[in-house]
Amino acid sequence: MTGGPRTEPIDARAVLGRCRDAVAPALRAAVARLDPASREQATYHLGWTELDGRPGAGGGKAVRPALALISAAAAGAPIAAGLPGAVAVELVHNFSLLHDDLMDGDTERRHRRTVWAQWGAAAAILTGDALLALAHEVLLEAGSPDAAEAARLLAATVRELIRGQAEDVAFEQRDDVTVSECLAMAAGKTGSLLATSAAVGSILAGGPAGLTAALHGYGAELGMAFQLVDDLLGIWGDPAVTGKPVLSDLRSRKMSLPVTYAVHHGGAAGRELARWLAAPGPAGEVTDEPQLRRIAALVEDGGGRDWAAAEARRRMALAEKALAGAELPDRPRAELVALGRYLVDREF
C-alpha cells in the first residue's frame, strides 16, 4: 500500500506555455480595438510583429496571465473564467513597461528597440495609456457578476504600481535610501500587480473571500521574490538571457535592493560603494566595464548578493505558506508553487 496517489511533477514552463496559448486570442482581440498607430506600436512592443510588419517571435513569459488563469481554477472554475482578468493584467503590465522604458531611457528590451526609441516619447506615452484604458474596458465587460470588484482591485493596483514607480524615480536623486524604503517601493512597483494577478481569477470566478485573500498574499510575496531576483539579474545576469547589457543596473547607478543592502550593511565595502554612488560624474550611463565589475564585487563583498538571494527564498517560502492555509484543489496549488519556484530559481 502507498501513502496516497502519486502526483506528476509540474513543469512550470509547460504551465506558462499552456496559459500563454490560452490567453493569446483574447489578448490579440483586445489589442485589435486600438487605433492604427497605437495598435502598430503595441503589437511591436508585445513581440507580435517586427518593424517591417513581419510576424515577430513573441513576447515575454506571460507570468501574470498565467497566475490569473490558475487562480480561477483555484476557485474551482474553468480557467476561461479568469480570461478577462488575464488579459487585463497583461495589458497593465505592458502599459507599465512602455512608460518605464521611456523614464529609464532604455533603448532596448529583449534585444529590440523600445517603442519610445523607435517612435518617440509621445508615442510610448499614448500607447501605454491606451493599453491601460483597454485593460479596464476588458475587465468591466467580463460576464462575471463580480467584474466591478475585479476592476476596482485593478484600479487600486495601478495606483500602487504608480506609487512604486514614483518612489523609484525619486530614489535616483537620493543617496540615503534605506532597505525598508526599497522593499516598500518594490511592493508597489512589482508586488502589487502580481498579487492582483493571483487573485483576479478567483474574484471573477466567485471564489470565497478567504481563498482570494490567500491567493493575493501568495502573489504579493511572489512579487517581492521576483523583484529581488530581477535585481540580482540586473547586476550578475547573462545578457543573452536578460536582454540587457552586462551589469546593466550598475551602469545607471541604480539603487537596487542588493546595492542598498550592501551600502547600509556592508562595512568597508559598503562605504566604498556609497562613495562611488555619491561621486559626481558625467551625465548618463557608466560604461567603464572594469570599473563596473569592481563595483559589482563591492556589492558582493558587502553581502548584497547573498542577502538578496536569501530574502528571495524567504519571500517564496512566505508565498507558499499563504497557500498552505487555503482550501484549493491540489493541481492549481501545485502549479502555483511550481511557477513561483521556477521564477525565483532563475540563474543569477
C-alpha positions in Angstrom: 0.0 0.0 0.0 1.2 3.5 -0.7 0.5 6.6 1.3 -1.7 8.2 -1.4 -1.9 8.8 -5.1 1.2 9.9 -6.9 1.2 13.3 -8.4 3.2 14.1 -11.5 5.9 16.8 -11.1 4.8 20.1 -12.5 6.7 21.6 -15.5 6.4 25.3 -14.8 7.5 26.2 -18.4 4.7 24.0 -19.8 2.2 25.7 -17.5 3.3 29.1 -18.7 3.1 27.9 -22.3 -0.4 26.5 -21.9 -1.6 29.7 -20.2 0.1 31.9 -22.8 -1.7 30.0 -25.6 -5.0 30.2 -23.8 -4.9 34.0 -23.4 -3.3 34.9 -26.7 -6.5 35.0 -28.9 -8.4 37.2 -26.3 -5.3 39.4 -25.9 -4.9 39.9 -29.6 -8.7 40.6 -30.0 -8.4 43.3 -27.3 -5.4 45.0 -28.9 -7.1 44.9 -32.3 -9.6 47.5 -30.9 -6.8 50.2 -30.7 -6.4 53.0 -33.2 -4.0 52.1 -36.1 -0.9 53.9 -34.7 -1.3 52.6 -31.1 -2.1 49.1 -32.5 1.1 49.1 -34.6 3.3 50.1 -31.6 1.6 47.8 -29.2 1.9 44.7 -31.4 5.6 45.5 -32.0 6.1 46.0 -28.2 4.4 42.7 -27.5 6.7 41.0 -29.9 3.9 40.0 -32.3 5.4 42.0 -35.2 8.7 43.4 -36.4 9.3 46.9 -37.5 8.8 45.9 -41.1 5.5 44.3 -40.3 6.7 40.7 -40.4 5.5 38.4 -37.7 7.6 38.5 -34.5 8.9 35.8 -32.3 6.6 36.6 -29.4 6.9 38.5 -26.1 7.6 37.5 -22.5 6.7 34.6 -20.3 3.1 35.7 -19.6 3.6 35.2 -15.9 0.7 37.5 -14.8 -1.9 36.0 -17.2 -0.9 32.5 -16.0 -1.5 33.5 -12.4 -4.9 34.9 -13.3 -6.0 31.7 -15.1 -4.7 29.4 -12.4 -6.4 31.5 -9.7 -9.8 30.8 -11.4 -9.0 27.1 -11.3 -8.1 27.5 -7.7 -11.7 28.7 -7.1 -13.0 25.6 -8.8 -13.9 27.2 -12.1 -12.7 26.6 -15.6 -9.7 28.7 -16.4 -11.8 30.6 -19.0 -13.5 32.3 -16.1 -10.2 34.1 -15.4 -9.6 35.1 -19.1 -10.7 38.7 -18.8 -8.5 39.2 -15.8 -5.6 37.5 -17.5 -5.9 39.9 -20.5 -6.3 42.9 -18.2 -3.2 42.3 -16.0 -1.1 41.6 -19.1 -2.2 44.9 -20.6 -1.5 46.8 -17.4 2.0 45.2 -17.2 2.8 46.3 -20.7 1.5 49.8 -20.1 4.0 50.0 -17.2 6.8 48.6 -19.4 6.2 51.2 -22.2 6.4 54.0 -19.7 9.3 52.5 -17.7 11.4 52.2 -20.8 10.9 55.9 -21.5 11.5 57.1 -17.9 14.6 54.9 -17.7 15.9 55.9 -21.1 16.2 52.2 -22.1 16.6 51.9 -25.9 16.4 48.1 -26.0 14.1 45.5 -24.5 14.6 41.8 -25.3 17.3 42.7 -27.9 14.8 45.0 -29.8 14.4 48.8 -29.9 11.9 50.1 -27.4 8.8 51.9 -28.6 9.9 55.3 -27.5 13.3 54.9 -29.1 11.6 54.0 -32.4 8.6 56.3 -32.5 9.3 58.9 -29.9 8.3 59.7 -26.3 4.7 60.8 -27.1 4.0 57.5 -28.9 5.2 55.5 -25.9 3.1 57.5 -23.5 -0.1 57.3 -25.7 0.3 53.6 -26.4 0.8 52.8 -22.8 -2.3 54.9 -21.8 -4.3 53.1 -24.5 -3.3 49.7 -23.0 -4.3 50.9 -19.5 -7.7 52.1 -20.7 -8.2 48.9 -22.6 -7.4 46.8 -19.5 -10.3 48.3 -17.6 -12.6 48.1 -20.6 -11.9 44.3 -20.9 -12.4 43.6 -17.3 -15.7 45.6 -17.0 -17.0 43.6 -20.0 -16.5 40.3 -18.2 -19.7 38.3 -17.8 -19.0 37.8 -14.1 -21.3 39.5 -11.5 -18.0 40.3 -9.7 -16.5 42.2 -12.6 -16.8 45.5 -10.9 -15.0 44.3 -7.9 -12.2 43.0 -10.1 -12.0 46.3 -11.9 -11.9 48.1 -8.5 -9.0 46.0 -7.4 -7.2 46.6 -10.7 -7.6 50.4 -10.4 -6.2 50.3 -6.8 -3.3 48.2 -8.1 -2.4 50.6 -10.8 -2.4 53.4 -8.2 0.0 51.2 -6.1 2.2 50.5 -9.1 2.5 54.2 -9.9 3.4 54.9 -6.3 6.2 52.4 -6.5 7.4 53.8 -9.8 7.3 57.4 -8.5 9.4 56.3 -5.5 11.8 54.5 -7.8 12.3 57.7 -9.8 12.7 59.8 -6.6 15.3 57.4 -5.3 17.6 58.3 -8.2 18.1 61.7 -6.6 19.0 60.4 -3.2 22.0 58.6 -1.7 20.3 57.8 1.7 17.6 55.3 0.5 17.1 52.6 3.1 16.4 48.9 2.6 12.9 49.2 4.0 12.2 52.0 1.6 13.4 49.9 -1.3 11.3 47.0 -0.2 8.2 49.2 0.1 8.9 50.6 -3.4 9.2 47.1 -4.8 5.9 46.1 -3.1 4.2 48.8 -5.1 6.1 48.6 -8.4 6.2 44.8 -8.7 4.4 43.0 -5.9 1.0 44.8 -6.3 0.4 43.6 -9.9 1.5 40.0 -9.2 -0.8 40.0 -6.1 -3.7 41.1 -8.2 -2.9 38.7 -11.0 -3.0 35.8 -8.5 -6.4 37.0 -7.1 -8.4 38.4 -10.0 -9.3 35.0 -11.5 -10.7 33.9 -8.1 -12.7 37.1 -7.9 -14.2 36.7 -11.4 -15.0 33.0 -10.6 -16.9 34.0 -7.4 -14.3 32.4 -5.1 -14.7 32.8 -1.4 -13.1 35.8 0.2 -10.6 33.7 2.3 -9.3 32.0 -0.8 -9.0 35.2 -2.7 -7.1 36.8 0.2 -4.7 33.8 0.4 -4.0 34.0 -3.4 -3.4 37.8 -3.1 -1.0 37.2 -0.3 0.8 34.5 -2.3 1.1 36.9 -5.3 2.4 39.7 -3.1 5.2 37.6 -1.6 6.0 36.1 -5.0 6.2 39.6 -6.4 8.8 40.6 -3.8 10.8 37.4 -4.5 10.6 38.1 -8.3 11.9 41.7 -7.8 14.8 40.5 -5.7 15.8 38.0 -8.3 15.4 40.7 -11.1 17.7 43.0 -9.1 20.3 40.2 -8.9 20.0 39.6 -12.6 20.4 43.3 -13.2 24.0 43.0 -11.9 25.0 39.4 -12.4 22.6 38.2 -15.1 23.6 36.8 -18.5 22.8 39.5 -21.2 21.8 36.7 -23.6 19.0 35.8 -21.1 18.1 39.1 -19.6 18.2 41.1 -22.9 20.0 43.9 -21.1 23.7 44.9 -21.2 26.0 43.3 -18.7 26.0 44.9 -15.3 23.0 47.0 -16.5 21.8 48.3 -13.2 25.2 49.4 -12.1 25.7 51.3 -15.5 22.8 53.5 -14.4 23.9 53.6 -10.7 20.5 52.1 -9.8 19.8 51.8 -6.1 18.6 48.2 -6.4 17.9 46.0 -3.4 21.4 44.3 -3.4 23.1 47.6 -3.7 21.1 49.3 -1.0 21.7 46.4 1.4 25.4 46.5 0.8 25.6 50.3 1.3 23.9 50.0 4.7 25.3 46.7 6.0 28.4 46.1 4.0 31.1 47.6 6.3 34.1 48.9 4.4 32.9 47.6 1.1 29.5 49.4 1.7 31.2 52.6 2.5 33.3 52.5 -0.7 30.2 51.6 -2.7 28.4 54.6 -1.2 31.3 56.9 -2.1 31.1 55.7 -5.7 27.3 56.2 -5.9 27.6 59.8 -4.5 30.6 60.8 -6.5 29.9 63.5 -9.2 30.4 62.3 -12.7 29.3 62.9 -16.3 25.6 62.5 -17.0 24.4 59.2 -18.5 25.5 55.6 -18.0 28.8 54.5 -16.6 30.5 52.5 -19.4 33.8 51.5 -17.9 33.3 47.8 -17.7 36.4 47.0 -15.4 35.1 49.7 -13.0 31.6 48.2 -13.1 33.0 44.7 -12.3 34.9 46.2 -9.4 31.7 47.8 -8.1 29.8 44.5 -8.5 32.5 42.9 -6.4 31.9 45.6 -3.7 28.2 44.8 -3.7 29.0 41.1 -3.3 31.7 41.7 -0.6 29.1 43.9 1.2 26.7 41.0 1.4 24.2 42.4 -1.1 24.2 39.3 -3.3 23.8 36.7 -0.6 21.2 38.8 1.3 19.0 39.3 -1.8 19.2 35.6 -2.8 18.3 34.5 0.8 15.5 37.1 1.0 14.0 35.9 -2.3 13.9 32.4 -0.9 12.3 33.6 2.3 9.7 35.5 0.4 8.9 32.4 -1.7 8.5 30.4 1.5 6.0 33.0 2.7 4.1 32.8 -0.6 3.8 29.0 -0.2 2.8 29.5 3.5 -0.1 31.7 2.3 -1.3 28.9 0.1 -0.9 26.3 2.8 -3.7 27.7 4.9 -6.2 27.9 2.0 -8.6 25.4 0.6 -8.0 24.9 -3.1 -7.7 21.9 -5.5 -4.3 20.1 -5.5 -3.5 20.8 -9.1 -3.8 24.7 -9.0 -1.9 24.6 -5.7 0.9 22.6 -7.2 1.1 24.8 -10.3 1.3 28.0 -8.2 4.1 26.5 -6.1 6.0 25.2 -9.2 5.6 28.5 -11.0 6.9 30.5 -8.1 9.9 28.3 -7.6 10.7 28.5 -11.3 10.6 32.3 -11.3 12.7 32.5 -8.1 15.3 29.9 -9.1 16.3 31.8 -12.3 20.1 31.8 -12.7 21.9 34.8 -11.3 
